[in-house]
Amino acid sequence: MKRGLIILIIVIIACAIWFLWPEPEAEPINLEQVCVDSGGTVNTALCCKSTEDFPNLCLIGPCGCSPDNSHEVKICDCGDGCWDGTKCVKHQD
């Protein structure tokens, strides 16, 4: 009986450790390097104040505010394509 109780306690502790152990933090993504690796060039542009660095430029809007409502952010200039927030992609015709 004691042996079974000890094993049960060990199993419960092991399960608690397994589920409560913090996951390692993910490496931060270097979007500047991702931009260059996907064929783009890092540049700056005036974008809406709520926009952070490397916005999705395939969408209409993140950099369409008036100068009074804009600030300078880093962007990925993909030439003939656009930056989708993670990589350069070709424009869809």
Sequence and secondary structure as in RCSB ss.txt:
>XXXX:A:sequence
MKRGLIILIIVIIACAIWFLWPEPEAEPINLEQVCVDSGGTVNTALCCKSTEDFPNLCLIGPCGCSPDNSHEVKI
CDCGDGCWDGTKCVKHQD
>XXXX:A:secstr
 HHHHHHHHHHHHHHHHHHHS         HHHHHHHTT EEEEEEEETT  SS  TTSSSTT S GGGEEEEEE
EE TTEEE SSSEEE   
